[in-house]
Amino acid sequence: MKRTLFLLAASLMAVSRVSAQKVETLTSPSGNIRLEVTVGERLTLSAFRGSEQILKDCALSLQVGKDAFGTNPRLSGKKRTKVDEVIRPVVPLKNAEVENRANQLTLSFRGGISADFRAYDDGIAYRFAISKGKGQVEVVDEGLELNLPESFMAHVSKTKSFKTSYENPYTHISTADYKAGDEMTYLPILLESPQGTKVLFSESDVRDYPCMFLRPTDGNGFTSVFPRSPETWEPRGDRSWTITKERDCIALTDAQRTLPWRFAVIGTDKDIAENQMEVVLGGKCELDDTSWIKPGKVNWDWWNHWTVWDVDFETGINNDTYKYIIDCASKFGVEYILLDEGWNKRVQDPFTTRDEINVRELVEYGRQKNVGIILWLAWLTVEQHMDLIPFYAKMGVKGLKIDFMDHSDQWMVNFYERVARECAKNKLLVDYHGSFKPAGLEQRLPNLLSYEGVLGLEQGGRCKPENTIWLPFMRNAVGPMDFTPGAMHNAQPEDNRGSGSLPMGGGTRAYQMALYVCFESGLQMLADSPTRYLREAECTEFIASVPTTWDETRVLTARAGDCYVVAKRKGSRWFIGAMTGDKAQDIDLSLDFLSKGGRLTCFRDGRNAHRIALDYKREQQDVTPQTKLRLHLVRNGGWAGVIE
């Protein structure tokens, strides 16, 4: 009898727990994406694309001070709304107009916590909000259990610590084999279901808060981790720091605020590459006047080691060399040149240039040639000499490249914003290197034109097309990316043995040219020597003609890790770029996206480019919307063209 009563009581308790659970369903405007939010013993979300489950019982939690939210959350209210607007980015890297359409569910809980959930036709997003009175509070932790219903393929960039420049190559591993105790990963990550559905996970609107990292679990999933908030620190060398004391929290922040959006783009490879989730969730532009923000291309000195020849002066870090670089930029209509590390005597002193450099003279020379000057600086120098910003702005410098942050904790996230805001006040552009990935700041402060945070061409032989082919589906899928393409001395990876003064770029010539169409950055570098660009004029003329902002983008062929073909329109001209990894491709291409015919000029891999990467062919033909093209890309190859 006692056993019977015990089983009856246990059954009643189980029924009570189930009945106490509240499941809220949220579907996207088209009905293709479905989000289920369960409020029970825990707050969890699950996501579906059609009938396929993508995320399963992902637990969400938050600890603010001593208040731990997430276990037995007590719902106090709910509200359903629609998001329906058109965003016109100041710097449109894909489209001049971006639709922001979603259905939203807001759940309010006792204790001053609420959560927003959104269902888009190409994914989901959620964020917490806190309302804890006045002043500041400690966010001790924010929890996410990113659970998958079965083993997925995970494409991640691992890191051993929170000190990272986000430049590690991608690792491709089954979640069943990616175990607890393995190295964590920074965002974004790309997941692939057994049915082939892709999931891009990242974040946006990160303000006064650290960036999220993920650790693998032993159950086909991940759990969130964050760097602690630095309380005190001291400089180390001329470009680094030592954190001497951390707070017992991830953020000391306002008691009334929303936290960052976490989002998952869900769909096909094409959906991933075309998505603009980071843009629509990043926040509104905060600048009243943006007319002075001029994206463009940049002749870059560092990768080619100031190597020019056939001149009658000694080349190096001196005004004669930079005037030569300015002349080259002016000839091809390139908007800027960059003075990278070495222009000042000491990295720590931004006001004392080396004897051979006169920045004011270069600014004036560039002004006469319609070429602006951008200066490289270590972040620590900027932090210790914020007065350099108005100093060089008044001199006529157009922007700053700021380097070596290598952290993404709350303090460093705030550094990014403080500097970008101060630069905006002085009408200076910003390019962050040694940086984390984009997370919304460039939407609010669009003078921030690009971030590195990528294994780019400056890494020499480490930069291989087999890794680079993932970038349209991962790193560049979450915002601007300063990859620094443009090598004119091209090599297949096994032959890439470039030196400082004579660098080589992996992939074929046509591949390097295609990157200008395939990749997105408000500042797009030309990394090679001006002498090489002058000698390879027909290639340089094409590169210089490729815009950095676009009216319309259409992904034509997309297979993550395999190949990528995209068409982009600026005015009446269409540019097409195609790239592949370490496998040759034959790709059939329809031009039915054209409204009318035109003249196609294209650069393709030559007959022997699979072995001699310099080999390319330039061709022209008339095309119409009915034209069909067959592109042959050799291994690590490319194709680039313009229709006008």
C-alpha positions in Angstrom: 0.0 0.0 0.0 2.8 2.4 0.9 4.5 1.7 -2.4 1.3 2.4 -4.3 0.8 5.7 -2.5 4.5 6.6 -3.2 4.1 5.9 -6.9 0.8 7.8 -7.0 2.4 10.8 -5.3 5.4 10.7 -7.7 3.1 10.6 -10.6 1.0 13.5 -9.4 4.2 15.5 -8.8 5.4 14.8 -12.4 2.0 15.7 -13.8 2.1 18.9 -11.7 5.6 19.8 -13.1 4.4 19.2 -16.6 1.2 21.2 -16.2 3.2 24.0 -14.6 5.3 24.3 -17.7 4.3 27.1 -20.1 5.2 26.7 -23.7 5.1 29.8 -25.9 5.4 29.3 -29.7 6.7 32.0 -32.0 6.8 31.7 -35.7 8.6 33.8 -38.3 6.5 36.0 -40.8 6.6 33.2 -43.4 6.1 30.4 -40.9 9.3 28.7 -42.0 11.1 29.2 -38.6 9.5 28.3 -35.3 10.7 29.1 -31.9 9.4 27.4 -28.7 10.1 29.0 -25.4 9.4 26.8 -22.3 9.0 28.4 -18.9 9.2 25.6 -16.3 11.9 24.4 -14.0 14.2 26.3 -16.4 13.8 28.8 -19.2 14.6 27.0 -22.4 14.2 27.6 -26.1 14.0 25.2 -29.0 14.2 26.1 -32.7 12.8 24.4 -35.8 13.2 25.0 -39.6 10.1 23.4 -41.1 9.8 20.0 -39.5 13.5 19.8 -38.6 14.6 20.5 -35.1 17.7 22.6 -35.0 18.1 23.6 -31.3 16.8 21.6 -28.4 16.0 22.7 -24.9 18.7 25.4 -24.7 18.7 26.7 -21.2 19.0 30.4 -20.6 20.1 31.9 -17.3 21.4 35.1 -15.8 22.9 36.1 -12.4 22.7 39.7 -11.4 24.4 40.3 -8.0 23.0 37.6 -5.7 19.9 37.1 -7.8 20.2 34.0 -9.9 17.6 33.8 -12.7 16.9 30.7 -14.6 15.8 28.0 -12.1 12.0 28.0 -11.6 11.6 31.5 -13.2 8.3 33.1 -12.3 6.5 34.6 -15.3 4.7 37.9 -14.6 3.7 39.0 -18.1 4.1 38.5 -21.9 3.7 40.6 -24.9 3.7 39.9 -28.7 4.8 42.5 -31.2 5.9 42.7 -34.8 9.2 44.2 -36.1 8.7 45.6 -39.5 11.1 48.3 -40.8 13.6 49.1 -43.5 17.1 49.9 -42.4 19.4 52.0 -44.7 22.9 51.5 -43.4 25.3 54.4 -43.6 27.9 52.0 -45.0 25.9 49.4 -47.0 28.2 46.4 -47.4 25.5 44.2 -49.0 22.3 46.1 -49.7 21.3 49.8 -49.6 18.1 48.7 -47.9 17.9 46.0 -45.4 14.5 44.5 -44.2 14.1 44.0 -40.5 11.0 41.8 -40.3 10.3 39.5 -37.4 7.7 38.4 -34.8 8.7 39.2 -31.3 7.7 37.7 -27.9 8.7 39.5 -24.7 8.4 37.6 -21.4 8.7 39.5 -18.1 9.7 37.7 -14.9 9.6 38.6 -11.3 12.9 40.1 -10.0 13.4 42.6 -12.7 14.3 40.3 -15.6 12.8 40.1 -19.0 13.7 38.4 -22.3 13.0 39.3 -25.9 12.7 36.5 -28.5 12.5 37.1 -32.2 11.7 34.7 -35.1 13.0 35.8 -38.5 12.5 34.0 -41.8 16.2 33.2 -41.7 16.8 32.6 -38.0 16.1 33.5 -34.4 17.5 35.9 -31.8 17.1 36.5 -28.1 18.3 38.9 -25.4 17.9 39.6 -21.7 16.9 42.9 -20.2 17.5 43.9 -16.6 15.5 46.5 -14.5 17.2 46.6 -11.1 16.6 50.1 -9.9 19.2 52.9 -10.1 22.9 52.9 -10.4 25.0 50.0 -11.4 24.8 46.2 -10.9 27.1 43.3 -11.3 26.2 40.8 -14.0 28.0 37.8 -12.5 27.2 35.5 -15.4 25.0 34.9 -18.3 24.3 31.3 -19.1 23.5 29.6 -22.4 23.4 25.9 -23.0 23.4 25.6 -26.8 22.1 22.1 -27.2 21.7 20.3 -30.5 19.2 17.4 -31.0 22.0 15.1 -32.4 25.5 15.2 -33.6 26.2 18.2 -36.0 29.4 19.2 -37.8 30.9 22.2 -36.0 33.1 24.7 -37.8 34.9 26.7 -35.1 38.0 28.7 -34.5 39.6 27.5 -31.3 41.4 29.5 -28.7 43.3 28.5 -25.5 42.5 31.7 -23.6 40.4 34.9 -23.7 43.6 36.7 -25.0 43.1 36.2 -28.7 43.2 38.2 -31.9 40.5 36.0 -33.5 43.0 34.8 -36.2 43.2 31.1 -35.7 42.3 28.7 -38.6 39.0 26.9 -38.6 38.7 23.4 -37.1 36.0 21.1 -38.6 34.8 18.6 -36.1 31.7 16.6 -35.1 30.1 17.8 -32.0 30.2 14.2 -30.8 34.0 14.4 -30.9 34.3 18.0 -29.6 34.4 17.2 -25.9 34.3 19.1 -22.6 37.9 20.0 -21.7 38.8 20.8 -25.3 39.8 24.3 -26.2 36.9 26.8 -26.4 35.9 28.8 -29.4 35.1 32.4 -30.0 32.2 33.5 -32.2 30.9 33.1 -34.8 30.6 29.4 -35.1 28.9 27.5 -38.0 27.0 24.3 -37.4 25.7 21.8 -39.9 22.9 19.3 -39.3 22.9 15.8 -40.7 20.2 17.0 -43.1 22.5 19.8 -44.4 20.9 22.8 -42.7 23.4 25.4 -41.6 23.3 27.4 -38.4 25.5 30.5 -37.9 25.6 31.5 -34.2 26.9 34.9 -33.1 26.0 38.1 -31.3 25.2 41.8 -31.8 24.6 45.0 -29.9 27.5 44.2 -27.6 27.8 47.4 -25.4 29.5 47.8 -22.0 29.7 44.0 -21.9 32.1 41.2 -22.8 32.0 39.1 -25.9 30.7 35.5 -25.6 32.9 32.4 -26.0 31.7 28.8 -26.1 33.0 25.7 -24.5 32.0 22.2 -25.9 30.0 19.9 -23.7 29.8 16.1 -23.8 26.2 16.2 -25.1 26.4 17.6 -28.7 26.4 21.2 -27.5 28.1 24.2 -26.0 28.0 26.3 -22.9 28.7 30.0 -22.8 31.7 31.5 -21.0 32.9 35.1 -20.6 36.0 36.9 -19.6 35.8 38.6 -16.2 35.6 42.4 -16.0 39.1 43.9 -15.4 39.2 46.3 -12.4 42.9 47.3 -12.6 45.6 46.8 -15.2 49.1 48.1 -16.1 50.9 48.4 -19.4 53.2 45.7 -20.7 55.6 46.7 -23.3 54.5 49.2 -26.0 51.2 47.5 -27.0 49.9 45.1 -24.4 48.7 45.0 -20.8 48.6 42.9 -17.7 45.3 42.7 -15.9 46.2 43.0 -12.2 42.8 42.6 -10.7 39.5 41.2 -12.0 36.0 41.8 -10.6 33.9 38.8 -9.5 31.6 39.5 -12.4 31.6 39.7 -16.2 30.2 43.2 -16.2 29.7 46.1 -13.8 27.0 47.9 -15.8 23.8 50.0 -15.7 20.9 48.6 -13.6 18.5 49.5 -16.4 19.5 48.1 -19.8 19.2 45.4 -22.5 22.0 42.9 -22.9 23.4 41.8 -26.2 21.4 39.9 -28.8 22.4 36.3 -29.4 21.3 35.1 -32.8 21.3 32.0 -34.9 20.9 32.3 -38.7 19.3 29.1 -39.9 19.0 27.9 -43.5 20.9 27.1 -46.6 24.5 28.1 -47.4 23.1 30.9 -49.5 20.9 32.1 -46.5 24.0 32.2 -44.3 26.1 34.2 -46.8 23.3 36.7 -47.5 22.2 37.2 -43.9 22.4 40.6 -42.3 21.4 39.7 -38.7 24.4 41.5 -37.2 23.2 44.7 -39.0 19.5 44.6 -38.0 20.3 43.8 -34.4 23.3 46.1 -34.0 21.4 49.3 -33.1 20.6 52.6 -34.7 23.2 55.1 -36.0 24.0 57.7 -33.3 25.7 60.3 -35.6 23.7 63.3 -36.8 26.1 64.0 -39.7 27.6 61.1 -41.6 28.3 62.9 -44.9 32.0 62.9 -44.2 32.2 59.1 -43.8 33.8 57.9 -47.0 34.5 54.2 -47.4 37.1 53.2 -50.0 40.3 51.4 -50.9 43.7 51.8 -49.3 47.2 51.2 -50.6 48.9 49.4 -47.7 52.6 49.5 -47.0 53.3 46.9 -44.3 52.7 43.6 -46.2 54.9 44.6 -49.1 57.6 46.0 -46.7 57.8 49.4 -48.4 59.2 47.6 -51.5 59.3 49.7 -54.6 61.9 49.7 -57.4 62.8 51.4 -60.6 63.1 54.7 -58.7 66.0 57.1 -58.1 65.6 57.3 -54.3 66.3 54.9 -51.4 63.0 53.2 -50.5 61.8 52.5 -47.0 59.8 54.3 -44.3 60.4 57.8 -45.7 58.4 60.6 -47.4 59.8 59.8 -50.9 58.4 56.2 -50.7 55.1 57.4 -49.4 54.8 60.0 -52.1 55.4 57.2 -54.6 52.6 55.2 -52.9 50.4 58.3 -53.1 51.1 58.7 -56.8 50.2 55.1 -57.4 47.0 55.5 -55.5 46.1 58.6 -57.3 46.7 57.1 -60.7 44.2 54.3 -60.1 41.7 56.3 -58.1 42.4 54.6 -54.7 41.1 56.8 -52.0 43.6 56.4 -49.2 47.1 55.2 -48.3 48.1 53.8 -44.9 51.2 54.5 -42.9 51.6 51.4 -40.8 54.0 50.7 -37.9 57.3 52.5 -38.2 56.3 56.1 -39.0 57.0 57.4 -35.5 60.2 57.0 -33.6 58.7 55.1 -30.7 55.4 53.3 -30.7 54.5 54.9 -27.4 55.0 58.4 -28.7 52.5 59.4 -31.4 53.7 62.9 -31.8 57.4 62.3 -32.7 57.9 60.9 -36.2 61.1 59.4 -37.4 63.4 61.9 -39.1 62.5 60.7 -42.6 58.7 61.2 -42.1 56.7 64.4 -42.2 53.1 63.6 -41.8 51.9 67.1 -42.4 53.8 67.2 -45.7 52.3 63.9 -46.8 48.8 65.0 -45.9 49.2 68.1 -48.1 50.8 66.1 -50.9 47.9 63.6 -50.7 45.3 66.3 -50.7 46.7 67.6 -54.0 46.3 64.1 -55.4 42.9 63.4 -53.8 44.4 60.7 -51.6 43.8 60.6 -47.8 46.2 59.5 -45.1 45.4 56.9 -42.5 47.8 56.3 -39.6 48.6 53.1 -37.7 48.7 53.2 -33.9 48.9 50.6 -31.1 45.8 50.7 -28.9 47.9 51.4 -25.7 49.3 54.5 -27.4 45.8 55.8 -28.1 44.6 55.0 -24.6 47.5 57.0 -23.1 47.4 59.8 -25.6 43.7 60.4 -26.5 44.7 64.0 -27.5 46.4 62.5 -30.6 42.9 62.2 -32.1 42.1 65.9 -32.4 45.8 66.6 -33.1 45.9 64.5 -36.3 42.3 65.3 -37.3 43.2 69.0 -37.4 46.3 68.1 -39.5 44.0 66.6 -42.1 44.6 62.9 -41.4 41.5 60.9 -42.5 41.6 57.9 -40.2 43.3 55.6 -37.7 44.2 51.9 -37.8 44.3 50.8 -34.2 46.0 47.5 -33.4 46.8 44.8 -30.9 43.8 44.9 -28.5 43.7 41.1 -28.4 41.0 41.1 -25.7 37.2 41.2 -25.7 36.3 41.8 -22.0 34.1 44.6 -20.8 36.9 47.1 -20.5 38.2 46.5 -24.0 34.7 46.5 -25.5 34.3 49.9 -23.9 37.7 51.0 -25.3 36.5 50.3 -28.8 33.4 52.5 -28.3 35.3 55.3 -26.5 37.8 55.6 -29.3 35.3 55.3 -32.2 33.1 57.9 -30.6 36.0 60.3 -30.0 37.1 59.8 -33.6 33.6 60.5 -34.8 33.7 63.8 -33.0 36.8 64.7 -34.9 35.6 63.1 -38.2 38.2 60.4 -38.3 37.6 56.9 -39.8 38.6 53.8 -37.7 39.9 50.4 -38.7 40.5 47.9 -35.8 43.2 45.3 -36.0 44.1 42.7 -33.4 40.4 42.8 -32.8 37.4 40.8 -32.1 34.7 40.2 -34.7 32.0 42.8 -35.4 29.2 42.9 -32.9 27.1 46.0 -33.8 29.3 49.0 -32.9 29.9 49.9 -36.5 26.1 50.3 -37.0 25.9 52.8 -34.2 29.1 54.5 -35.0 29.6 54.0 -38.8 32.9 55.8 -38.9 34.2 52.4 -37.7 34.6 51.0 -41.2 36.3 47.6 -40.6 37.7 45.0 -38.2 40.4 42.5 -38.7 39.7 39.4 -36.5 40.5 37.1 -39.3 43.3 34.9 -40.6 44.1 37.2 -43.5 46.7 37.7 -46.2 49.1 39.3 -43.8 49.7 35.9 -42.3 51.6 34.8 -45.4 51.8 31.1 -45.9 49.4 30.5 -43.0 46.7 32.1 -45.1 45.4 29.3 -47.3 42.4 29.3 -49.6 41.2 26.1 -48.0 40.6 28.1 -44.9 39.7 31.4 -46.6 36.8 29.8 -48.5 34.9 29.5 -45.2 35.0 33.3 -44.6 31.8 34.3 -46.6 29.9 31.8 -44.4 31.5 32.7 -41.1 33.6 35.7 -40.3 32.4 37.9 -43.1 28.9 36.8 -42.5 28.8 38.8 -39.3 30.2 42.1 -40.6 33.1 44.0 -42.2 36.4 42.1 -42.5 39.8 43.6 -43.2 41.4 40.6 -44.9 43.9 42.8 -46.9 43.8 41.0 -50.3 45.5 42.0 -53.5 48.6 40.0 -54.0 50.2 40.3 -57.5 52.9 37.7 -56.8 50.7 34.6 -56.7 51.5 31.1 -55.6 49.8 27.8 -55.0 50.0 27.1 -51.2 52.9 24.6 -51.6 54.9 27.3 -53.4 54.1 30.2 -51.1 57.5 31.1 -49.7 57.3 34.9 -49.7 59.7 37.1 -47.7 59.1 40.5 -46.1 60.3 42.4 -49.1 59.0 40.0 -51.7 55.7 38.6 -50.3 53.6 36.1 -52.0 49.8 35.5 -51.8 48.2 32.1 -51.7 45.7 31.4 -54.5 45.7 32.3 -58.2 45.8 35.9 -59.6 42.1 35.6 -60.6 41.3 34.4 -57.0 43.0 37.4 -55.5 41.0 39.7 -57.8 37.8 38.0 -56.9 38.3 38.6 -53.2 37.5 42.3 -53.8 34.0 41.3 -55.0 33.5 38.4 -52.6 34.7 40.1 -49.4 33.1 43.0 -47.6 34.9 45.9 -45.8 34.3 49.6 -45.6 38.1 50.0 -46.0 39.5 47.5 -48.5 43.3 47.2 -48.7 45.6 46.8 -51.7 48.3 44.9 -49.9 51.0 44.6 -52.6 53.8 46.9 -53.8 52.8 49.9 -55.8 55.5 48.9 -58.4 53.7 45.6 -58.9 50.4 47.4 -59.3 51.8 49.7 -61.9 53.3 46.8 -63.8 50.0 44.8 -63.6 47.9 47.8 -64.6 45.0 45.9 -66.2 44.5 43.9 -63.0 44.9 47.0 -60.8 42.4 49.0 -62.8 39.8 46.3 -62.2 40.6 46.1 -58.5 40.4 49.8 -58.1 37.1 49.9 -59.9 35.4 47.5 -57.4 33.2 49.5 -55.0 33.4 49.0 -51.2 29.7 49.6 -50.7 26.8 48.2 -52.7 23.2 48.7 -53.7 22.3 45.0 -54.0 23.9 41.6 -53.4 22.8 38.3 -54.7 24.6 35.0 -53.8 24.5 32.8 -56.9 26.3 29.7 -55.8 27.2 28.8 -52.2 28.7 25.7 -50.7 30.4 26.4 -47.4 34.0 25.2 -47.5 33.8 24.4 -51.3 32.9 27.4 -53.4 31.3 30.8 -53.4 29.9 33.0 -56.3 28.3 36.4 -55.7 26.9 39.2 -57.8 26.9 42.7 -56.5 25.3 45.8 -58.0 26.4 49.5 -57.7 24.3 51.8 -59.8 24.0 50.1 -63.2 27.1 48.0 -63.0 27.2 44.4 -61.8 30.3 42.8 -60.4 30.7 39.1 -60.1 33.2 37.2 -57.9 33.9 33.5 -57.6 36.3 31.7 -55.4 37.1 28.1 -54.4 39.2 26.2 -51.9 41.6 23.4 -52.7 39.4 21.7 -55.2 38.8 22.7 -58.9 35.3 23.7 -59.8 33.1 24.0 -62.9 30.2 26.3 -62.1 27.3 27.0 -64.4 26.2 30.6 -64.0 22.9 32.2 -65.3 22.8 36.0 -65.8 19.0 36.1 -65.4 19.4 38.6 -62.6 20.3 41.3 -65.2 17.6 43.7 -66.3 19.3 44.3 -69.6 22.4 43.3 -71.5 25.9 44.8 -71.3 29.6 44.2 -71.9 31.3 41.7 -69.6 35.0 42.1 -68.8 36.3 39.2 -66.8 39.5 37.7 -65.4 39.7 33.9 -65.2 42.3 31.3 -64.2 44.7 30.5 -67.0 45.3 27.0 -68.4 48.2 26.4 -66.1 47.0 28.3 -63.0 46.6 25.1 -61.1 50.4 25.0 -61.1 51.5 28.5 -61.9 49.2 30.7 -60.0 50.2 33.9 -61.8 48.5 32.5 -65.0 45.3 34.4 -65.9 43.3 35.5 -68.9 41.3 38.7 -69.5 38.3 38.3 -71.7 35.4 40.4 -73.0 32.0 39.5 -74.5 28.5 40.9 -74.8 25.9 39.3 -72.5 22.2 39.4 -71.9 19.9 38.2 -69.2 19.6 34.9 -71.2 23.4 34.3 -71.2 24.7 31.2 -69.5 28.4 31.1 -68.4 30.5 28.2 -67.4 33.2 29.2 -64.9 36.2 26.9 -64.6 38.1 27.6 -61.4 41.4 25.7 -60.8 42.2 24.6 -57.2 42.6 27.7 -55.0 41.3 29.6 -58.0 38.9 32.4 -58.8 37.0 34.4 -61.4 36.1 38.1 -61.4 34.1 40.2 -63.8 32.1 43.4 -64.3 29.1 43.9 -66.6 28.5 47.5 -67.7 
